[in-house]
């Protein structure tokens, strides 16, 4: 059993709040700060199903990646999905904490972890020019690899059956840039090209971003938002379990990718 405040302090050390993007609603969002925690569920999104799962197994805490409350809400009633989730969590004494773009950006966060999984060299922070966030990463592969082989490697790492690519499949890739999550806008593609990358990796790409990559003979790998970010949960579980040996940290078994591949 551990006080919630101690877990929050450690999460803020792993993912410092000051590393969030402006306007991101992170941190302790629902609950009672003096709660005692014996079980914690880790997830990308605190959906109603995940909250119900937490209640069923007796968890007192959910740590989600995406903020449970993102935009201001004017009512909390059982007439809305958001209201139902908040009321259910409070009724079952479930606290909710979220680490979002600060976890993307931090040195123990998602993008640094992906860089380690790919064994990148000379890793630097990456974002569009003049952005104060700089949460992505850019670095060199140990050896050049064909674009299709890199895509297949990511498919295995992220357990993602929906990986797609733009560019010549046999194009050799030496330097890659990436941002986990919804960073598929054209300006990120252009920033990657300007910084000398051969390929940019992210999620939620527009048609026009892919078209520009094709016309500029640049590699683009399109991953599932769910799969690319969920890779951090095992690492987060390991960090938290090593720090708090009286708390059971459980990756949600009910959470699933909202987008099916057919």
C-alpha positions in Angstrom: 0.0 0.0 0.0 1.3 3.4 -1.0 -0.1 7.0 -0.7 -1.3 8.3 -4.0 0.8 11.5 -3.6 4.0 9.4 -3.7 3.0 7.8 -7.0 2.1 11.2 -8.4 5.5 12.6 -7.4 7.3 9.7 -9.1 5.2 10.1 -12.3 6.1 13.8 -12.3 9.8 12.8 -12.1 9.4 10.3 -15.0 7.4 12.8 -17.0 8.0 16.4 -15.7 4.9 18.5 -16.1 6.9 21.4 -17.5 7.7 19.3 -20.6 4.0 19.2 -21.7 2.8 21.0 -24.8 1.0 24.3 -24.0 -2.7 23.7 -23.2 -2.3 20.0 -22.4 -4.4 18.9 -19.4 -2.2 16.5 -17.6 -1.8 15.4 -14.0 -4.2 14.4 -11.2 -7.6 14.8 -12.7 -10.1 12.8 -10.6 -10.0 11.6 -7.0 -8.7 12.1 -3.5 -5.1 12.9 -2.9 -4.9 11.1 0.4 -6.0 7.8 -1.1 -4.0 4.6 -0.4 -3.1 2.6 -3.4 -2.6 -1.2 -3.7 -3.5 -1.7 -7.4 -3.1 0.6 -10.4 -4.3 0.1 -14.0 -2.2 1.4 -16.8 -3.8 2.4 -20.1 -3.8 4.8 -23.0 -7.4 5.9 -22.5 -9.5 5.7 -19.4 -12.6 4.5 -21.2 -15.7 3.4 -19.4 -14.7 -0.2 -19.9 -11.3 0.4 -18.4 -12.8 2.2 -15.4 -15.2 -0.8 -14.9 -12.3 -3.2 -15.2 -10.4 -1.2 -12.5 -13.4 -1.4 -10.2 -13.8 -5.1 -10.7 -10.2 -5.9 -9.8 -10.2 -3.5 -6.9 -7.8 -0.9 -8.3 -7.8 2.5 -6.7 -5.8 4.3 -9.4 -5.7 4.6 -13.2 -2.7 6.1 -15.0 -3.7 7.0 -18.5 -1.6 8.5 -21.3 -4.3 10.5 -22.9 -5.9 13.0 -20.6 -9.1 11.8 -19.0 -10.5 15.3 -19.1 -9.0 17.4 -21.9 -11.4 20.3 -22.6 -13.4 22.1 -19.9 -16.7 20.5 -19.1 -19.8 22.4 -17.9 -21.8 19.6 -16.3 -21.1 16.2 -14.7 -24.2 14.1 -15.0 -25.2 10.6 -16.2 -26.6 12.1 -19.4 -23.2 12.3 -21.1 -20.5 9.6 -21.6 -17.9 11.8 -19.9 -20.2 12.4 -16.9 -20.9 8.7 -16.6 -17.2 7.9 -16.5 -16.5 10.6 -13.8 -19.4 9.6 -11.7 -18.5 5.9 -11.9 -14.8 6.5 -11.0 -15.8 8.6 -8.0 -18.4 6.1 -6.8 -15.8 3.3 -6.9 -13.1 5.4 -5.3 -10.9 5.3 -8.4 -8.4 8.1 -8.9 -7.2 9.1 -12.4 -3.9 10.6 -13.3 -2.8 11.3 -16.9 0.7 11.9 -18.4 0.4 12.9 -22.0 2.8 15.1 -24.1 5.1 15.4 -21.0 5.5 11.6 -21.3 6.0 11.8 -25.0 8.8 14.3 -24.5 10.6 13.2 -21.3 13.9 11.3 -21.2 12.1 8.2 -19.8 9.1 8.7 -22.0 7.7 7.2 -25.2 9.9 8.8 -27.9 13.2 8.1 -26.0 12.0 4.6 -25.4 11.3 4.0 -29.1 14.8 5.4 -29.9 16.3 2.8 -27.5 14.2 0.0 -29.1 15.6 1.0 -32.5 19.1 1.3 -31.1 19.5 4.8 -32.6 22.7 6.7 -32.4 23.3 10.4 -32.0 19.7 11.0 -30.8 18.5 14.6 -30.6 15.1 16.2 -29.8 12.9 16.9 -32.8 9.9 19.1 -33.6 9.0 21.8 -36.1 11.3 24.8 -36.1 10.9 27.2 -33.2 8.5 24.9 -31.3 9.2 25.1 -27.5 8.1 21.5 -27.0 10.7 19.5 -29.0 9.2 16.2 -27.9 10.1 14.0 -30.9 13.4 12.4 -31.6 15.8 12.2 -34.6 18.8 9.9 -34.9 20.9 7.5 -36.9 20.4 3.8 -37.5 23.5 1.7 -36.8 23.3 0.4 -40.3 21.3 1.6 -43.4 18.1 -0.4 -43.9 15.6 -0.6 -46.7 12.4 1.4 -46.0 10.2 -1.8 -46.2 12.5 -3.6 -43.7 12.3 -0.6 -41.3 8.5 -0.7 -41.7 8.4 -4.4 -40.9 10.7 -3.9 -37.9 8.3 -1.3 -36.5 5.4 -3.6 -37.2 7.0 -6.1 -34.9 8.1 -3.6 -32.2 4.7 -2.0 -32.0 2.7 -5.2 -32.6 0.9 -3.2 -35.3 -0.7 -5.0 -38.3 -1.8 -1.7 -39.9 1.7 -0.2 -40.7 1.7 1.6 -44.1 4.4 3.4 -45.9 5.0 6.0 -48.6 8.1 5.9 -50.8 10.2 3.4 -52.6 10.3 0.2 -50.7 14.0 -0.3 -51.4 15.0 3.2 -50.4 17.9 3.1 -48.0 17.2 4.8 -44.7 20.1 6.0 -42.5 18.5 8.8 -40.4 15.0 8.8 -39.1 12.8 11.3 -37.3 9.6 10.4 -35.4 7.0 11.7 -33.0 4.6 9.2 -31.3 0.9 9.9 -31.7 -0.9 12.4 -33.9 1.9 14.2 -35.5 1.1 13.5 -39.1 0.9 17.0 -40.4 2.9 18.3 -43.3 5.0 20.7 -41.2 6.5 17.7 -39.3 7.4 16.0 -42.6 9.1 19.2 -43.8 11.0 19.6 -40.5 12.3 16.0 -40.8 13.5 16.7 -44.4 15.2 20.0 -43.3 17.1 18.1 -40.5 18.5 15.6 -42.9 16.3 12.6 -42.2 15.5 9.9 -44.8 12.3 8.9 -43.2 9.6 10.3 -40.9 7.5 8.0 -38.6 4.3 9.0 -36.9 0.5 8.5 -36.9 -2.7 10.1 -38.2 -1.2 11.3 -41.5 -3.2 13.4 -44.0 -3.4 12.4 -47.7 -1.5 15.6 -48.6 1.4 14.9 -46.3 1.8 11.4 -47.8 1.5 12.9 -51.3 4.2 15.5 -50.6 6.5 12.7 -49.3 5.9 10.7 -52.4 6.7 13.6 -54.7 9.8 14.5 -52.7 11.1 10.9 -52.7 11.0 10.8 -49.0 10.2 7.9 -46.8 7.1 8.0 -44.6 5.9 5.2 -42.2 2.4 5.5 -41.0 1.8 3.6 -37.7 -1.3 3.0 -35.6 -1.7 5.8 -33.0 -2.8 3.1 -30.5 0.1 0.7 -31.2 2.8 3.3 -31.4 2.0 4.8 -28.0 0.9 1.7 -26.1 4.4 0.3 -26.4 5.3 2.5 -23.4 3.0 0.7 -21.0 5.3 -2.2 -20.3 8.2 0.1 -19.7 6.0 2.2 -17.4 4.9 -0.9 -15.5 8.5 -1.9 -15.0 9.6 1.6 -13.7 6.6 1.8 -11.3 6.8 -1.7 -10.0 10.5 -1.3 -9.3 9.8 1.8 -7.2 6.6 0.7 -5.4 6.9 -2.9 -4.4 3.6 -2.8 -2.3 1.5 -1.8 -5.3 0.4 -4.0 -8.2 0.6 -2.3 -11.6 -1.6 -3.9 -14.2 -1.8 -3.1 -17.9 -5.5 -3.0 -18.9 -6.7 -6.2 -20.5 -9.9 -4.6 -21.6 -8.4 -1.7 -23.6 -8.3 -2.3 -27.4 -7.5 -0.5 -30.5 -10.6 1.5 -31.6 -9.7 1.0 -35.2 -9.8 -2.5 -36.7 -7.7 -3.6 -39.7 -9.6 -5.9 -42.1 
